[in-house]
């Protein structure tokens, strides 16, 4: 009897160790590709895989530095809504409290004006501030660590060319034990490789350039890869879908149903560079910022390299994302949906652009048919879209207003559930409380 | 140079393709019957027909019209449904201040053309996106039913 208990306890311990081991010992971000990692110097023309693409190699240094800064998309996080670019202050609401991004303009008192090159490298590669305190991994140094020294210093030179903005950093609101920044040292020892990008010898230059853009600079996995219990990217489920500020960052693996395996190269390229591909919806929320501030500024060759790389990411099926539904009937009346408030909201606010079929009444950007957000049974992105809207009016680009001020949580939930029921495969049951949560982001 | 077919006539306009059709109609071609309300497709005042379908012209880039036929309030009276709606509007004195009414008539005419006998729920579905500051909704509903009966 005692022997059996001991054996059982042993087995449980081994299981726990295996689970922790799997969590802690993560595969590299592109180890799925196999092959041999080599130094940049030993890859043919390896330096061209980093920095700016060849067609920009002869532009002036500031333009090149700006391009590298766009590649890494520093501006999106380091700018508050309506605030000065790069001056920080943007809140991120996390389960442990709210964290505010810091000022990275060259102001000597409130920004990074006094930082040396070595200090800036240490911050971006290792997540350590000049005074030795640790940054939280909300700052994606686990990705940026792969950037070359030259590219990190190019970013620094661009930031230092900007006008300094005097704006004090806000302190975060984390409680114990999450306010113990030294713990991030332990986190980093497991989850930050602190290794620069190494190309795969067997892969061509476009693939390796794509890997550098996606993994090091673009840090796509920070939102599109789910996080484990330790809040690190779970590379076992690489690009299978994560979260960002209440939005679902969808599966971008090669799975045909829940990922982008069914998208053509041209569709992926159009989505990345313009925020829309016909029938694929529009980049919204954090992704619209990634497109607007970063991806839309990249050259066609770099977008093509990203597509080349993404195409090779192994397919992972997200079970919660069903095969998208086809077009809805033209008739507004659907006996299967008992949601009078949602229907009233839809007919007054939505139908004139989206149409009762979901085909889009004015432009393809408003098409709901086949779009993942309306087929996502959480309705998180539908509700976030209703709250935030999309685009800017008067730009000649499609625009959707924010309905956050006009409608209550219950009304937003009702219309979100109406939209997923009418146009999606499964329907949703998002609650007013969940909508209230989304408003906080 | 973009080419449009409006109320059966060809028009040309030297406008950027991202200019909203409403601006082309009002500011370039001088067809001011179609009204500007909100500019964000939320009020319906700018409604026109594209191949008979009601569309908000304030959000429609001119370059995306293509070869679809445009009908505006200036020409809708030449369509059977449009003529019935306009007569009903006069018979019942639907209009109060009138600013939203070109859009109301365009939406109502498109509804009647696709559905000759709309019930209340059909009218809600087709007309809820057209806002009337004077609150003529009851008369609009009556007008559509009156036109359907005629």
Interface residues (C-beta under 8 A of the other chain):
Chain A: X332 X333 X344 X347 X348 X349 X351 X352 X353 X356 X361 X362 X363 X393 X394 X395 X396 X397 X398 X399 X401
Chain B: X16 X18 X19 X20 X39 X40 X41 X42 X44 X53 X54 X55 X56 X59 X60 X61 X64 X121 X122 X124 X125 X126 X128 X129
